[in-house]
Amino acid sequence: MELLDRLAKEDPAIGKAKQVLEQMASNPRERELYELRRKAILDRNSALFEAKTEGKLEGKFETARAALLKGADVEFVAEITGLSLDEVQKLKAE
């Protein structure tokens, strides 16, 4: 707390943030709104991360399909894409 007080004196933005935090902590409704905003932000970040992960996985499948169409070996395609042999074999069968 001592460090926060010192920083608040040195930087007006930190001082303002400290003031808002103290106000929020003393008001149950403010605290509830903060928690709801925080949850919404975390949910959004999680959805963005999931979409990015799915996009990367789809990219691996596209690369595997292209390599298979060019005649690449299933084991080689699995190695370069990081997909399992089973996943690559299913792609080849399509």
N, C-alpha and C positions, 0 to 999 in steps of 0.2 A: 504494500500500500504506500509505503514511503517513497519508493521509486516512482510509482504512478503520480503521486503528488508533485514530485520534483519535475517529472516530465510534463505534467499539466501546466506548470508555471513557465516552463521553457518553450512550449509549443502550444499556441492557441487552439489548434485543431484537436490536440489530445485533451486539452482542458475542456473543450466543448463536448467531446466524446465521453469524458468522465462524467460530466454534468448530466448528459442524456442517460447514461448507464445508471447513475444513481436515481434519477427520476423514474426510470423504467422499473428498477428493482423495488421501489417503494409503492408502485401502483400495480395491483394484480391484473387489471385489464391491459395495461401497457405490456406487461410481461407476457400475457397470453397472445397479444398481437405479434410481439417479437418472435415467440415460439412458432406461430403460424407462418410468418414470413420466412423464418429460418428453415422450417420444414419444406416450404414451397421451393426455396432455393436448392436445398439438398435433393429434392425429388427431380427438379429440372436438371441439375448436374448429373444425377444418376441416369436419367433418360438420355442425355447427350452422350454420356460415356457408353451406354449400351448401344446406341445407334452407331457410334464410331466403331465399336468392337464388331458389330454385325457387318458394317461396311468393309472392315478389314477381312473378315471371314469370307464375305462374298467375293472380294478381290482374289483371295486364295483359290476359291472355286473357279473363278474365271481364268486364272492363270493355269490351273490344272486342266481345265477343258481345252484351252488353246494348245497346251503342250501335248496332250493326248491326241488331239487332231493332227498334230505334226508328227505323230508316231513315237513320241517319247515313251520310255519304259515306265510302267506303273510304279516301281520302286523308286526310280529317279524322280518322278513327279511328286511322290509322297515326301521324299527327302527335301526337295527344293521349296515346297509349299508349306511343309509342316503339317499337312493333313495326314490322317491315318491311311494305311494301305486299304482298309475296308472302304473308306470314303472315296478314295481314288478309283478303286475297282467299281464301285457303284456308278461313279461318273462315267467311266469307260463303257459300262453296260448301257447307259442311256442312249 
